[in-house]
Every structure is written in C-alpha cells, then in structure tokens.
Amino acid sequence: MNTHTVATTPFNDQKPGTSGLRKKVVVFQSPRYLENFVQAVFETIFDAAAAPSGCTLVLGGDGRYYNREAIQVILKMAAANGFGRVMVGKGGILSTPAASCVIRKYKTFGGIVLSASHNPGGPDGDFGIKYNIGNGGPAPEKVTEAIYTKSKTISAYRMLDAADVALDAVGETSLGNMKVQVFDPVSDYAELMESLFNFAAIRNLLAGGFLRIKFDAMHAVNGPYAKEILERRLGAPVGSVMNAVPLEDFGGGHPDPNLTYAHDLVEIMYGAEAPDFGAASDGDGDRNMILGQRFFVTPSDSLAVIAANATLVPGYKKGLAGIARSMPTSAAADRVAQALNIPCYETPTGWKFFGNLMDAGKVTMCGEESFGTSSDHVREKDGLWAVLFWLNILAVRRQSVESILREHWAKYGRNFYSRYDYDGLPTAAAQGVMSHLQNNFGQLTGAQFGKYTVKFCDDFSYTDPVDGSVSSGQGVRIIFTDGSRIVFRLSGTGTEGATLRVYLEAYEADTSRHHLDAQVALADLIRIALQISELKQRTGREQPTVIT
C-alpha cells in the first residue's frame, strides 16, 4: 500500500455554516470535492503540531446516502495524513450526540461527523460533514475559519492506495500504519444515559402499560439507539419505536421532528387512541420533539420544564450551574433561571457557543428553539437525552405532559411562541428583507402598532464571556415595551436558496389566557411582522413552508 498525493484546485465555495459543510449529494460526489475539504481539515488541525502524529479520530454518520463511500475516503486520507487510529461506528453509523460521547469518553483528538442533520437524504438529497474538537463539540469559529481559509489555497490531498475497510463487524484492522477500530455505536451512549437517568423508575412507569409511549425515529440514526434504550433496557413494548431502521433516504421522508414532517407520529398522538407520550428525533439524532396526548410542547417550553425539574433526575440532583439558550429561543428558560437564582446566557444560534460556557462550568443545560436541547454530558444537542429526561420527570411526578405544562405556566407565566420558516427563497429576496429591516431601525424604534410599542431594534451581537470573541450579525431583533419580540434570521441549514425564519414571542402572566392556541395569541405580532418586513411583497411568498 502506497500513499499518493493528488493535485487539485483550491476549494472555491461558500464558507461552511455553523453546522459544517452541507451540499447536495451530487456536489460531494464531484471529483475531489470531499477530498479537498477533508485535506483542509487535516492540514488545519496538524498545523503547528496541533494534532500529534498518531492521534485518534472518531468517525461516523447518520447513514444517509453517500455515508459509506465518504467514510472509505476519509479513512484512507486519515491513514495518509498521520493518524494512528480511527474509531468508526459499525456500519458507518454514529449519531451526533454519540460521537460527542465517544470523543469525550476515550479522549480522542477529535472527530468527523457525516450528516446534513434534519435535511432530506437519498441520491437527490443532501449530505454534510463537520469537524468536532477534543471536547466533543463542533469546532469553534477560529477553527472553522482556518479550515475555510486552508480550503481556498489547498493544491493537493494525500490518500492511501488501499482496499476498502470492512465496516459491518466490530473489530480492529490495519490500514497502512493506522488502526481502524470498528465499534458498537450504541453501547457507550446507552451506558452514559443509564448513568444520568433513573432507569428503574422509568421501567416501573412503563411496566404494565402505566405509560404508553411512541417514539418516531423517522428512519434515521436514532432507531438503533431508541430500540436498545427504550425497548430493551427500559422495557417499553416492542413496536413503541416506529420507523426504527435507518435508511439512506429516510424512507422518502424529511427527517425533521416537527408537526409538519413527523406527520406519522402526529396523527397517532392526536388520534382517538393516542398514547400518553410521544417523541421524535431527526436525521443525526440531535433534535427532538415532545408530545403529550393531543398536546405539543414547544422546544422553548421543553427546555424550561426540563430545567425547572432538573433535580428530579439523578444526574442533576445537585442543581444547575446555569442555563444557556440561543437568541431566537423564547425567554421561558430565563424565568426559570431567575427563580433558581442562576445565570441564563443568550447566545447566537449554533451549539459551539454553548461549548465554551459548559467547558468553563458556567452552564449545565442549554437549548435552541430549533428542537435542540442538551446538557454538559456531551457537547452537542441530544434528542434521545431530552426524551429520557421527560420520561424521568413523568416517572417521578406521575402526571400527564399537558398537566405538567399547565402547572409550569401557572407558576412562571406562559411565553406564547411560534416560528415561521420560509424555505428555498431566492437569496437576494431573503437578504433584501433583512436589509430593509436593518435600514429602518431608526423609524421602527418607538413606533406603535396597536397595543405594541417598539422599545428597540438591533442586529444581535454576542461577546463570549469566556474567550472574549465577538459574533455579530446574528439576527434582527424587534423588542416591544412589554417584552414581546419578533426576530428575523437567515438560516444556514438549507442547501437550496435561502431559509428565512421569523420568530414570534409574547409573554402572558394571566392564567385565564393560557388555554389560547399560540397562533391566536400571536395573531397581532404575526401581522406586525409581515407588515414591517414587507416579506410577502419582497419574496412573493403568501405562506411559510413550516409553522412550529
């Protein structure tokens, strides 16, 4: 086996987003595209001996189309670039939170995660790649910027000339001077979950049908994890986990756990014979949706309830150091933090911002409104962790999901909240909406819209309290005098056109109004958002793609 160097051209592409590089599969299949980016990652982390020769890398993905082929390329490139060992999930499977777990448990140098998260899969779908550092979390901006810079100047990549590595059996093989360790992708993660949660109490809750559950893995990576933990270790009836086999095209579905795309689960949970508890996770297993009987829990409320009930769970019985939430996430968690007398940090969207806070011991728990919740047990969003947290709360409190939420609102008030996603917009039109808003901050400040008066407008900027780094241009905020908010933000998760997201929030302390549907409670804010943004006129869209 020989190592060969292949000449190539610089990586002429847009900068990867906060979740790594995401493109259509056909783009990654084009000559030397994947190789260029991987070589840029390796040269960046090996610069100035940042990665010691012979170090260990974790590798795996969500099983989507092109996952196996990409893994073979990365293994041969890792062998040619001086890695001593690569730990790869059996079958190429490894959920994003499990990758973080393995990186941290075995103290590897870092890892490469292959996923486009909640984006569709298949030959015509999306693919993605990102690098996680030694703390188990996504690479910080200084590293992603360095990778991007390297990718624009790279002229060659290194690869071992070797046969493909067998991935479907646990064991160790050699690839040149490098060891390839194929490991069980579920066991380490399942053991971590068992160390955090009261599995005995949850088993007792599920025994004899005291709590009927349904978990939708959406034919994505969390199927094997949920089968092992929920059905085998916790004793939920076989069949409690639906769509459990990971498929390259996610069964033709869109693996995004929301009310629109998780329609199979929603029909069950809103049906006449609805189980007591429902949940879903996304393509790479880091997002979650929580449902009760004919009752939807917003991600913002889920974070707040989990934080308020944290001491009921063994792994968090000593309490929380602090809470962090992304800026578009509702302030429901802030009210819990205030009651607990702990700090609550507002960060830009992107899990890497939480990593610094957790590494510094400033926060224990964090969440994003985009169905992501987690804690300092890993450095990624963790969908199944959130599901287990809810099951542990239910096992202790012995109440329905809805009753827990209504008691929470009675104590803290209700933050009515909704997100409108406009997917696949012409980029210029979406950017035009943002520019229009930014150019009218002065006119908007102090403006009155019925009962709502604008207190201030800004383009959110964040100064990291740990390293002092500044992240600007993170989304337009329109804050009203009563604390209500409208937020506009361009998302970086799509691969076609632009995704413009509009977030709406209104706080209500009056318990007599807590029964209202969120869309009814937010109707005035929705009207104001469309009016001041000129969204319909500028984009031609009459309705959002998804409402959550």
FIVO-317268 format. One record per residue (C-alpha): x, y, z; residue in three letters. Coordinates in steps of 0.25 Angstrom, whole numbers. Each point is the difference from the previous one (the first is absolute). Layout:
N
X Y Z ALA .
...
This chain:
548
0 0 0 MET .
5 13 -4 ASN .
-3 15 4 THR .
-3 8 -12 HIS .
-1 15 -2 THR .
-11 5 -9 VAL .
1 14 -7 ALA .
-13 8 1 THR .
-5 14 0 THR .
-4 9 11 PRO .
-13 -1 7 PHE .
-9 11 -7 ASN .
-12 -1 8 ASP .
-8 8 11 GLN .
4 -1 14 LYS .
-6 -11 8 PRO .
-11 3 10 GLY .
0 -2 15 THR .
-4 -15 -3 SER .
11 -3 -9 GLY .
0 -1 -15 LEU .
-13 -4 -6 ARG .
-3 -2 -15 LYS .
-8 -9 -10 LYS .
6 -14 -1 VAL .
4 2 -14 VAL .
9 11 4 VAL .
7 -8 10 PHE .
1 -11 -11 GLN .
7 9 -9 SER .
15 -2 -2 PRO .
9 3 11 ARG .
-11 9 8 TYR .
-1 -9 12 LEU .
15 -2 0 GLU .
3 15 -1 ASN .
-8 3 13 PHE .
6 -12 7 VAL .
14 3 -3 GLN .
-3 15 4 ALA .
-5 -6 14 VAL .
12 -9 2 PHE .
11 11 -4 GLU .
-7 10 9 THR .
0 -9 12 ILE .
14 -5 -3 PHE .
6 14 -2 ASP .
10 4 11 ALA .
-1 -14 5 ALA .
-14 3 6 ALA .
-4 -15 -3 ALA .
11 -9 5 PRO .
5 -11 -10 SER .
-7 -13 3 GLY .
-12 6 7 CYS .
-14 -6 -1 THR .
-12 5 -8 LEU .
-15 -4 2 VAL .
-8 -1 -13 LEU .
-14 -4 -3 GLY .
-13 6 -6 GLY .
-15 -1 0 ASP .
-1 -11 -11 GLY .
-5 9 -11 ARG .
3 -2 -15 TYR .
16 1 -2 TYR .
3 -2 14 ASN .
8 -13 -2 ARG .
7 5 -12 GLU .
4 12 7 ALA .
5 -8 12 ILE .
9 -8 -9 GLN .
6 13 -6 VAL .
3 6 14 ILE .
6 -13 5 LEU .
10 -1 -11 LYS .
3 15 1 MET .
2 -1 15 ALA .
10 -11 -1 ALA .
8 8 -10 ALA .
0 12 9 ASN .
6 -6 12 GLY .
-12 -4 9 PHE .
3 -12 9 GLY .
-14 -5 2 ARG .
-14 3 -5 VAL .
-12 -5 8 MET .
-12 -2 -10 VAL .
-14 -4 4 GLY .
-4 -14 -5 LYS .
-6 2 -14 GLY .
4 14 0 GLY .
-11 4 10 ILE .
2 9 11 LEU .
-10 11 5 SER .
6 14 2 THR .
-2 -1 15 PRO .
6 -14 1 ALA .
12 6 -8 ALA .
2 10 11 SER .
-2 -10 11 CYS .
11 -9 -7 VAL .
10 11 -2 ILE .
-1 5 14 ARG .
0 -14 6 LYS .
12 -5 -7 TYR .
7 14 0 LYS .
2 -1 -15 THR .
6 12 -7 PHE .
-13 3 -7 GLY .
-10 -6 -10 GLY .
-6 1 -14 ILE .
-16 0 0 VAL .
-7 -3 -13 LEU .
-14 5 -1 SER .
-9 11 -5 ALA .
-8 -1 13 SER .
-15 2 -3 HIS .
2 2 -15 ASN .
-6 -11 -10 PRO .
9 -11 -4 GLY .
1 -9 -12 GLY .
8 2 -14 PRO .
-7 13 -2 ASP .
0 4 14 GLY .
11 7 9 ASP .
13 -4 6 PHE .
9 7 11 GLY .
13 -1 7 ILE .
5 7 12 LYS .
12 -1 10 TYR .
-2 -1 15 ASN .
12 3 9 ILE .
5 -7 12 GLY .
-11 5 10 ASN .
-10 -7 -9 GLY .
-6 12 -6 GLY .
-1 7 -13 PRO .
13 7 -4 ALA .
0 15 5 PRO .
0 11 -10 GLU .
15 2 0 LYS .
2 -15 -4 VAL .
-11 1 -11 THR .
6 13 -5 GLU .
13 -7 -1 ALA .
-5 -12 -7 ILE .
-8 9 -10 TYR .
13 9 -3 THR .
8 -13 -2 LYS .
-10 -6 -10 SER .
1 13 -9 LYS .
15 -3 -1 THR .
2 -15 0 ILE .
6 -6 -12 SER .
1 -15 3 ALA .
-5 -10 9 TYR .
6 -13 6 ARG .
-6 -14 -1 MET .
4 -14 3 LEU .
-1 -9 -12 ASP .
-8 -12 7 ALA .
-12 -8 -1 ALA .
-13 4 7 ASP .
-1 -4 15 VAL .
-11 -9 5 ALA .
-10 8 9 LEU .
-11 -10 3 ASP .
7 -8 12 ALA .
6 5 13 VAL .
15 -2 0 GLY .
14 6 -4 GLU .
7 0 -13 THR .
13 7 -6 SER .
-1 11 -11 LEU .
15 2 -3 GLY .
6 5 14 ASN .
-13 4 5 MET .
-10 -9 8 LYS .
-15 0 -3 VAL .
-9 -3 12 GLN .
-14 -3 -4 VAL .
-8 1 13 PHE .
-15 -2 4 ASP .
-5 14 -2 PRO .
-11 -1 11 VAL .
6 -6 12 SER .
8 11 5 ASP .
-11 10 -2 TYR .
-10 -9 7 ALA .
9 -2 12 GLU .
1 15 1 LEU .
-15 2 0 MET .
-1 -11 11 GLU .
9 7 9 SER .
-8 13 -1 LEU .
-14 -5 1 PHE .
-8 -8 10 ASN .
-2 -12 -10 PHE .
-7 -8 11 ALA .
-11 11 2 ALA .
-2 1 -14 ILE .
-1 -15 -2 ARG .
-10 -1 11 ASN .
-8 11 -7 LEU .
0 -7 -13 LEU .
-3 -14 7 ALA .
-15 -5 -2 GLY .
-4 12 -9 GLY .
0 11 11 PHE .
6 9 -11 LEU .
-1 -3 -15 ARG .
10 6 -9 ILE .
3 2 -14 LYS .
14 4 -6 PHE .
2 3 -15 ASP .
14 -2 -4 ALA .
-4 5 -14 MET .
8 -11 -7 HIS .
12 8 5 ALA .
12 -3 9 VAL .
-7 0 14 ASN .
-7 -13 -4 GLY .
10 -10 6 PRO .
3 9 12 TYR .
-15 1 3 ALA .
-3 -15 -2 LYS .
12 -3 10 GLU .
-4 10 10 ILE .
-15 1 0 LEU .
-4 -14 -4 GLU .
12 -9 5 ARG .
5 8 12 ARG .
-13 7 5 LEU .
-10 -11 -4 GLY .
-9 8 -9 ALA .
-8 -9 -8 PRO .
6 -5 -14 VAL .
-6 10 -10 GLY .
1 12 9 SER .
11 5 -9 VAL .
-5 2 -14 MET .
8 2 -13 ASN .
12 -6 7 ALA .
8 -4 -11 VAL .
10 10 -6 PRO .
-2 2 -15 LEU .
9 7 -10 GLU .
-12 9 -4 ASP .
-7 0 14 PHE .
-11 -8 -7 GLY .
-3 11 -9 GLY .
-4 10 11 GLY .
6 12 6 HIS .
7 -3 13 PRO .
-3 13 7 ASP .
-8 -3 13 PRO .
-11 11 -1 ASN .
-15 0 -1 LEU .
1 0 -15 THR .
10 -10 -4 TYR .
-2 -10 12 ALA .
-14 -2 -5 HIS .
-1 -15 3 ASP .
3 3 14 LEU .
-9 12 1 VAL .
-12 -8 -6 GLU .
2 -10 11 ILE .
1 10 11 MET .
-12 8 -4 TYR .
-8 -13 -3 GLY .
-11 -6 9 ALA .
9 -11 6 GLU .
12 10 2 ALA .
11 -6 9 PRO .
4 9 12 ASP .
13 4 -5 PHE .
6 2 -14 GLY .
13 5 -5 ALA .
8 0 -13 ALA .
15 3 -4 SER .
7 5 -12 ASP .
10 -6 -11 GLY .
12 0 9 ASP .
-7 -1 14 GLY .
3 13 6 ASP .
-14 7 -1 ARG .
-13 -4 7 ASN .
-15 2 0 MET .
-8 -2 12 ILE .
-15 -3 0 LEU .
-11 -4 10 GLY .
-14 -5 -3 GLN .
-5 10 -11 ARG .
10 10 6 PHE .
13 6 -6 PHE .
12 5 9 VAL .
8 11 -7 THR .
15 -1 1 PRO .
1 12 8 SER .
-10 -5 10 ASP .
6 -13 1 SER .
14 6 3 LEU .
-7 8 11 ALA .
-8 -12 6 VAL .
13 -9 0 ILE .
8 11 7 ALA .
-11 2 10 ALA .
-1 -15 4 ASN .
15 -3 -2 ALA .
2 -4 15 THR .
-10 -12 -2 LEU .
10 -7 -9 VAL .
12 -7 7 PRO .
11 7 -9 GLY .
-5 14 3 TYR .
-4 -2 14 LYS .
10 10 5 LYS .
-6 11 -9 GLY .
4 8 -11 LEU .
12 10 -2 ALA .
-8 8 -10 GLY .
-8 -1 -12 ILE .
3 5 -15 ALA .
-9 2 -11 ARG .
1 5 -14 SER .
-5 14 -3 MET .
-12 -4 -8 PRO .
-4 -10 11 THR .
-11 6 9 SER .
3 6 14 ALA .
-8 -12 7 ALA .
13 -5 5 ALA .
5 14 5 ASP .
-12 0 9 ARG .
4 -14 6 VAL .
14 5 1 ALA .
-4 12 8 GLN .
-9 -8 9 ALA .
12 -10 3 LEU .
10 12 2 ASN .
9 -5 -11 ILE .
5 7 -13 PRO .
-6 -1 -13 CYS .
8 3 -13 TYR .
-5 4 -13 GLU .
9 -4 -11 THR .
-1 0 -16 PRO .
-5 -13 -6 THR .
10 -11 -1 GLY .
4 -10 10 TRP .
14 4 0 LYS .
-3 12 8 PHE .
-6 -8 11 PHE .
13 -9 1 GLY .
9 12 5 ASN .
-10 2 11 LEU .
-1 -14 4 MET .
15 -2 0 ASP .
1 12 9 ALA .
-10 -6 10 GLY .
-10 12 -2 LYS .
-12 -8 -5 VAL .
-5 -15 1 THR .
-12 1 -9 MET .
-2 6 -13 CYS .
-10 1 -12 GLY .
-4 5 -13 GLU .
-14 3 -5 GLU .
3 -9 -13 SER .
-3 -12 8 PHE .
14 -2 7 GLY .
2 -2 15 THR .
11 -6 8 SER .
10 2 11 SER .
14 -1 4 ASP .
1 -15 -1 HIS .
4 2 -15 VAL .
2 12 -8 ARG .
-11 -2 -10 GLU .
-15 1 -1 LYS .
-5 -14 5 ASP .
-14 -4 -5 GLY .
-1 -13 8 LEU .
5 6 13 TRP .
-11 10 -1 ALA .
-10 -11 -1 VAL .
6 -8 11 LEU .
-1 13 9 PHE .
-14 1 -3 TRP .
-3 -14 4 LEU .
8 1 13 ASN .
-9 13 3 ILE .
-12 -8 -3 LEU .
5 -12 8 ALA .
1 9 13 VAL .
-12 9 -2 ARG .
-10 -10 -5 ARG .
-7 11 -8 GLN .
-3 2 -15 SER .
8 8 -9 VAL .
-11 10 -1 GLU .
-2 2 15 SER .
15 2 2 ILE .
0 11 -10 LEU .
-12 7 6 ARG .
5 0 14 GLU .
13 5 -6 HIS .
-7 12 -7 TRP .
-8 3 13 ALA .
13 1 8 LYS .
9 7 -10 TYR .
-10 6 -11 GLY .
-1 -4 -14 ARG .
9 4 -11 ASN .
-9 -2 -13 PHE .
10 -3 -11 TYR .
0 -4 -14 SER .
10 -1 -12 ARG .
-3 3 -14 TYR .
9 -7 -10 ASP .
1 5 -15 TYR .
9 -10 -7 ASP .
6 1 -13 GLY .
-1 15 -2 LEU .
8 7 -11 PRO .
12 4 8 THR .
-1 14 -5 ALA .
-14 2 4 ALA .
3 -6 14 ALA .
12 9 2 GLN .
-9 12 -5 GLY .
-10 -3 12 VAL .
12 1 10 MET .
6 12 -6 SER .
-14 7 0 HIS .
-1 -3 14 LEU .
14 5 4 GLN .
-2 13 -8 ASN .
-12 3 8 ASN .
4 -2 14 PHE .
-1 15 3 GLY .
-14 1 -6 GLN .
-5 -12 8 LEU .
5 4 13 THR .
-11 6 8 GLY .
-10 -4 -11 ALA .
-14 -4 6 GLN .
-8 -12 -6 PHE .
-13 -1 7 GLY .
3 -4 14 LYS .
15 -3 -3 TYR .
11 11 0 THR .
14 -3 -5 VAL .
10 2 11 LYS .
12 -2 -8 PHE .
6 -7 -13 CYS .
13 -6 -2 ASP .
9 -10 -8 ASP .
4 -10 12 PHE .
14 0 3 SER .
7 -9 11 TYR .
12 1 8 THR .
5 -13 5 ASP .
2 1 15 PRO .
10 -11 0 VAL .
10 4 -11 ASP .
-5 14 -4 GLY .
-3 -3 -14 SER .
-11 8 -7 VAL .
-10 -6 -10 SER .
-8 11 -7 SER .
-12 0 -10 GLY .
-7 -11 7 GLN .
-14 4 -3 GLY .
-10 12 1 VAL .
-7 2 13 ARG .
-12 9 2 ILE .
-3 1 14 ILE .
-13 6 6 PHE .
-2 7 13 THR .
-8 -12 6 ASP .
11 -9 -3 GLY .
-6 -6 -13 SER .
10 -3 -11 ARG .
0 -2 -15 ILE .
13 -6 -5 VAL .
5 -1 -15 PHE .
11 -9 -3 ARG .
7 -7 -13 LEU .
2 -14 3 SER .
13 -8 -5 GLY .
-6 -14 0 THR .
-6 0 -14 GLY .
7 -4 -13 THR .
-9 7 -10 GLU .
-3 14 0 GLY .
-2 7 14 ALA .
-8 -3 12 THR .
-6 12 7 LEU .
-5 -3 14 ARG .
-10 9 8 VAL .
-1 -2 15 TYR .
-12 6 8 LEU .
-1 1 15 GLU .
-10 6 10 ALA .
0 -2 15 TYR .
-13 -2 7 GLU .
-1 -1 15 ALA .
-15 -1 0 ASP .
-4 -15 2 THR .
-13 3 -5 SER .
6 2 -14 ARG .
10 -12 1 HIS .
-10 -9 -8 HIS .
1 8 -12 LEU .
6 -6 -13 ASP .
13 6 -3 ALA .
-3 5 -14 GLN .
-13 7 6 VAL .
9 6 12 ALA .
10 5 -10 LEU .
-9 5 -11 ALA .
3 14 2 ASP .
15 -2 0 LEU .
-1 -8 -13 ILE .
-7 11 -7 ARG .
10 10 5 ILE .
12 -9 -4 ALA .
-5 -1 -14 LEU .
-4 15 -1 GLN .
14 5 4 ILE .
8 -10 -7 SER .
-7 1 -13 GLU .
2 -15 -1 LEU .
-11 -3 -10 LYS .
3 11 -9 GLN .
15 -3 0 ARG .
0 -15 -1 THR .
-13 -3 -7 GLY .
-4 -10 11 ARG .
-14 0 5 GLU .
2 -11 11 GLN .
12 -5 7 PRO .
5 -14 -3 THR .
-1 -5 14 VAL .
-6 6 13 ILE .
4 -5 13 THR .
